[in-house]
């Protein structure tokens, strides 16, 4: 039984989440509830695997073991009903590295690539730094969660001659777990207009019942002909620092083209710690994940109740997946700059600024609840003090 309630001091560990904010904001004693990084120890089975590796003492080049392929295939089949063969699986140092490689492999400079708004900020950065044309389609807020604007997507596919789309499923920052019928409608449009789909499914394991994670591949048997799925166990098991991820490519032509670009970029060599951690996580981490999901769900419920009682003007999207909450502070009338300033310098709490997720993120913030409840409660009190 994992004790997720136990705070762990991360200050001074060169943690991006905890240690970089002092220089960013020049403010002491800040409490970080930002960046998607959990304040929990990795599963015991993963830590044991690393201890055994270090006990052996040699950290040379490592080949990808057959047992790792088996662990990946078994995990995806059991948890996501996704049937994979060994040849379908490619390894990358990170999901973003994989998506960037796909953008380079399948599009040319000035080609249009579509993303949602709001959505995870690095998607836009990848598109712009590779000299592709960034096209955004706004999500619609309805009944407390996001839905896709399929009419807008189709218009932009036609107008901009979009070559590829980066999909986020489950959605970050809104926490939507896209339904099969939504993915089917999107996929039908992509097929109609010849748009490739790069589906970031890194949060695939962080989904709360009764919601069900549907891979883009599983929305329709034919969708694997024009899509690539990217995922990793790093988000699931709080192993982001080891930098290892997966790309699932069922179509042989797409796979060969992606491998060519991967080899051009010399991204085919995989971190030894990533290989060891991934295998151990998939083989031993299921019980830990079950306990984690229950704890995060409790933290989400606690957060929703806190805002209802103390900051009722705040609108919150209750996530169907992820440990991230999308907060709408527009009722308070603050600009983005003043909102951030009040939270940081008055409340001494750091959240992700909503505007970084796209124009629709104005007057919003993203809150990370994957931390011990005592830390979360203190952070929520600081948010309340900053806004009252």
C-alpha positions in Angstrom: 0.0 0.0 0.0 1.6 3.3 -1.1 1.4 6.3 1.2 0.6 9.1 -1.1 -0.1 11.4 1.9 3.6 11.6 2.8 5.2 14.9 1.7 8.7 14.5 0.1 11.0 17.5 0.3 12.1 18.1 -3.3 13.8 21.5 -2.8 17.4 21.4 -3.7 17.0 18.3 -6.0 17.3 20.4 -9.2 13.6 19.8 -9.7 12.1 21.9 -12.5 8.8 22.0 -10.6 10.2 23.1 -7.3 13.6 24.7 -7.8 13.3 26.8 -11.0 10.5 29.0 -9.8 12.7 31.0 -7.5 14.7 32.4 -10.5 11.6 32.6 -12.6 9.6 34.8 -10.2 12.3 36.1 -7.8 10.0 35.2 -4.9 10.8 33.0 -2.0 8.7 30.2 -0.4 6.6 29.6 -3.5 4.4 26.5 -3.6 4.3 24.8 -7.0 1.0 23.4 -8.3 2.1 23.7 -11.9 4.0 21.5 -14.4 2.7 18.0 -14.9 5.0 16.2 -12.5 3.7 14.3 -9.5 5.1 14.7 -6.0 5.0 10.9 -5.4 7.7 8.3 -5.3 7.8 6.0 -8.3 6.4 2.4 -7.8 8.5 0.2 -5.6 9.0 -2.3 -8.4 10.6 0.4 -10.6 12.9 1.5 -7.8 14.0 -2.1 -7.2 14.8 -2.5 -10.8 17.0 0.6 -10.7 18.7 -0.6 -7.5 19.5 -3.9 -9.2 20.9 -2.0 -12.2 23.1 0.1 -10.0 24.2 -2.9 -8.0 25.4 -4.5 -11.2 27.4 -1.3 -11.7 27.9 -1.2 -15.5 25.8 1.3 -17.4 26.9 0.6 -21.0 24.9 0.5 -24.2 21.7 -1.5 -23.8 19.7 -3.4 -26.4 15.9 -3.4 -26.3 14.9 -6.7 -24.6 12.2 -9.0 -25.9 10.6 -8.9 -22.4 10.0 -5.2 -22.8 8.2 -5.6 -26.1 6.0 -8.3 -24.4 5.3 -6.0 -21.4 4.2 -3.2 -23.7 2.0 -5.4 -25.9 0.4 -7.0 -22.8 -0.2 -3.7 -21.1 -1.9 -2.1 -24.1 -4.0 -5.1 -24.8 -5.2 -5.4 -21.2 -5.7 -1.8 -20.3 -6.7 -0.2 -23.7 -7.8 -3.2 -25.9 -5.1 -2.1 -28.3 -3.6 -5.0 -30.3 0.0 -4.4 -31.2 2.8 -6.4 -32.9 6.4 -6.0 -32.1 7.0 -4.3 -35.5 4.4 -1.7 -34.6 6.5 -0.3 -31.7 9.1 2.4 -32.1 11.0 4.1 -29.2 11.8 7.8 -28.8 13.5 9.8 -26.1 10.2 11.5 -25.4 6.7 12.0 -26.8 7.5 15.5 -28.0 10.6 14.3 -29.8 8.5 11.7 -31.5 5.9 14.3 -32.6 8.6 16.7 -33.8 10.1 13.9 -35.8 6.7 13.0 -37.3 6.2 16.7 -38.3 9.5 16.7 -40.0 8.9 13.3 -41.7 5.5 13.9 -43.1 5.2 17.7 -43.7 7.3 20.4 -45.4 8.1 24.0 -44.4 5.0 26.2 -44.7 2.6 23.2 -44.6 -0.3 23.7 -42.3 -0.5 21.7 -39.1 -3.7 22.0 -36.9 -4.0 21.8 -33.1 -6.8 22.6 -30.7 -7.1 25.7 -28.7 -6.5 25.5 -25.8 -3.9 22.6 -25.8 -0.5 21.6 -24.5 1.9 24.5 -25.4 4.8 22.5 -26.9 2.6 21.4 -29.8 2.6 25.0 -31.1 6.3 25.4 -30.4 7.1 22.2 -32.5 5.1 23.5 -35.4 6.6 27.0 -35.4 10.2 26.0 -34.8 10.0 23.6 -37.7 8.7 26.5 -39.9 5.2 24.9 -40.4 2.1 27.0 -40.4 0.2 26.8 -37.1 -3.5 26.5 -37.4 -5.7 26.5 -34.3 -9.3 25.2 -33.9 -11.1 26.4 -30.8 -12.7 23.9 -28.5 -16.2 24.7 -27.4 -17.1 24.6 -23.7 -20.4 22.9 -23.2 -21.9 21.5 -20.0 -18.6 21.9 -18.1 -16.3 20.3 -20.6 -14.8 20.8 -24.0 -16.2 19.4 -27.2 -14.7 19.7 -30.7 -16.0 22.2 -33.3 -16.1 19.8 -36.3 -17.5 22.5 -38.6 -14.6 24.8 -37.8 -12.1 21.9 -38.2 -13.5 21.0 -41.6 -13.4 24.6 -42.8 -9.7 24.9 -41.7 -8.8 21.6 -43.3 -10.1 23.0 -46.6 -9.0 26.6 -46.3 -5.4 26.0 -45.1 -4.9 22.6 -46.9 -3.9 21.1 -43.6 -1.4 18.2 -43.9 -1.4 17.0 -40.3 -3.1 17.4 -36.9 -1.7 16.9 -33.5 -4.4 15.4 -31.2 -4.3 15.4 -27.4 -6.2 12.4 -25.9 -6.8 12.6 -23.0 -6.9 16.4 -23.5 -4.4 18.6 -21.7 -5.5 21.0 -20.1 -9.2 20.2 -20.1 -9.1 16.6 -19.0 -11.5 15.4 -21.7 -11.3 11.7 -22.6 -12.6 11.8 -26.1 -15.5 9.5 -26.8 -15.3 6.9 -29.6 -18.0 8.8 -31.7 -16.0 12.0 -31.4 -12.8 10.4 -32.6 -14.8 8.7 -35.3 -16.2 12.0 -36.6 -12.7 13.6 -36.4 -11.1 10.7 -38.2 -13.6 10.7 -41.0 -12.8 14.3 -41.6 -9.1 13.6 -41.6 -9.5 10.8 -44.1 -11.7 12.9 -46.3 -9.1 15.7 -46.5 -5.9 13.6 -46.4 -4.8 14.8 -42.9 -2.4 12.7 -40.9 -3.1 12.4 -37.2 -0.3 12.4 -34.6 -2.2 11.4 -31.4 -0.5 12.3 -28.1 -1.9 9.7 -25.7 0.6 10.1 -22.9 -2.2 10.4 -20.3 -3.9 7.2 -21.5 -3.6 5.4 -18.1 -4.8 8.4 -16.0 -8.5 8.0 -16.7 -11.3 7.9 -14.1 -14.2 5.5 -14.1 -16.7 5.4 -15.8 -14.8 7.2 -18.5 -13.0 4.9 -21.0 -9.9 5.7 -22.9 -10.3 5.0 -26.6 -7.1 5.1 -28.7 -7.5 6.8 -32.0 -6.5 3.5 -33.6 -9.6 1.9 -32.0 -12.1 4.5 -33.1 -12.1 2.8 -36.5 -10.1 -0.1 -37.9 -9.0 2.0 -40.9 -7.6 5.0 -38.8 -4.2 3.3 -38.3 -3.7 3.9 -42.1 -3.2 7.7 -41.5 -2.3 8.0 -37.8 0.5 7.5 -35.4 0.0 7.1 -31.6 2.5 8.5 -29.1 2.6 7.5 -25.5 4.8 6.8 -22.5 4.7 5.2 -19.1 6.6 8.3 -17.7 3.5 10.3 -17.0 1.6 7.3 -15.6 4.3 6.3 -13.1 5.9 9.7 -12.5 9.1 8.9 -14.4 9.3 12.0 -16.6 13.0 12.5 -15.9 14.1 9.2 -17.6 13.0 10.4 -21.0 11.7 7.4 -22.9 8.5 7.0 -24.9 6.7 4.9 -27.5 5.3 5.5 -31.0 2.8 2.9 -32.3 2.8 2.8 -36.1 0.7 0.0 -37.8 0.9 1.3 -41.4 4.1 0.0 -43.0 4.6 3.0 -45.2 4.2 5.5 -42.4 6.5 3.4 -40.2 9.3 3.2 -42.7 9.1 7.0 -43.4 9.2 7.8 -39.6 12.1 5.4 -39.1 14.1 7.2 -41.9 13.7 10.5 -40.2 14.4 9.0 -36.8 17.7 7.7 -38.1 18.5 11.0 -39.7 18.1 12.7 -36.3 20.0 9.9 -34.5 17.1 9.3 -32.2 17.1 5.5 -32.3 19.4 5.1 -29.3 17.3 4.6 -26.1 18.2 5.6 -22.6 19.1 2.5 -20.5 17.2 3.8 -17.5 14.2 4.4 -19.7 14.3 0.8 -20.9 14.6 -0.6 -17.4 12.1 1.7 -15.8 9.5 1.1 -18.6 9.7 -2.7 -18.3 9.5 -2.6 -14.5 6.6 -0.2 -14.6 4.5 -2.2 -17.0 5.3 -5.5 -15.3 4.9 -4.4 -11.6 3.1 -1.0 -11.5 -0.6 -2.0 -11.9 -1.5 -2.0 -8.2 0.3 1.3 -7.6 -1.6 2.9 -10.5 -4.9 1.7 -9.1 -4.1 3.3 -5.7 -2.9 6.5 -7.4 -6.1 7.0 -9.4 -8.1 6.7 -6.3 -6.0 9.2 -4.5 -6.0 11.7 -7.4 -9.8 11.3 -7.7 -10.1 12.2 -4.0 -7.9 15.2 -4.5 -10.0 16.4 -7.4 -13.2 16.1 -5.4 -11.6 18.0 -2.5 -10.5 20.7 -4.9 -13.9 21.1 -6.4 -15.5 21.4 -3.0 -13.0 23.9 -1.9 -13.6 26.2 -4.8 -17.4 25.9 -4.3 -17.1 26.9 -0.7 -14.3 29.6 -0.9 -14.1 30.8 -4.5 -17.5 30.1 -6.0 -17.0 32.5 -8.9 -14.3 30.2 -10.3 -15.4 27.9 -13.0 -13.7 24.5 -13.0 -13.6 21.7 -15.6 -13.7 18.5 -13.7 -11.4 16.2 -15.5 -12.3 12.8 -16.9 -8.6 12.0 -17.1 -5.2 13.4 -16.1 -4.5 15.1 -12.8 -4.9 18.6 -14.2 -7.8 21.0 -13.6 -8.6 23.9 -15.9 -9.6 27.0 -13.9 -11.6 29.9 -15.3 -10.9 33.0 -13.2 -12.5 35.5 -15.7 -15.3 36.4 -13.3 -12.7 38.2 -11.1 -11.9 40.7 -13.9 -8.1 40.4 -13.7 -5.9 40.5 -16.8 -3.6 37.6 -17.3 -0.6 39.6 -16.0 -2.4 40.7 -12.8 -3.9 37.2 -12.2 -0.4 35.6 -12.3 1.1 38.4 -10.3 -1.5 38.1 -7.5 -1.2 34.3 -7.3 2.6 34.4 -7.3 3.4 37.5 -5.2 0.4 37.7 -2.9 -0.7 34.0 -2.7 2.9 32.6 -3.2 1.5 29.8 -5.3 2.5 28.9 -8.9 0.1 27.5 -11.5 0.4 27.2 -15.3 -0.8 30.3 -17.0 -3.8 29.6 -19.2 -2.8 31.9 -22.0 0.2 29.8 -22.8 -2.2 27.1 -24.0 -3.6 29.3 -26.7 -5.8 32.5 -27.1 -8.8 30.7 -25.5 -6.8 30.3 -22.3 -7.0 34.0 -21.3 -7.9 34.5 -17.6 -7.4 30.7 -17.0 -4.9 28.7 -15.0 -4.0 25.0 -15.0 -3.8 23.4 -11.6 -1.9 20.1 -10.8 -3.5 18.1 -7.9 -1.0 15.2 -8.0 0.6 15.9 -4.6 -0.1 15.0 -1.0 -3.4 16.4 0.2 -1.7 18.6 2.9 0.3 20.3 0.1 -2.8 20.7 -2.1 -4.9 22.1 0.8 -2.2 24.7 1.5 -2.0 25.6 -2.1 -5.7 26.1 -2.4 -5.7 28.3 0.7 -3.0 30.4 -1.0 -5.1 30.7 -4.2 -8.0 31.9 -2.1 -6.0 34.5 -0.2 -4.6 35.8 -3.5 -8.0 36.4 -5.0 -10.0 37.6 -2.1 
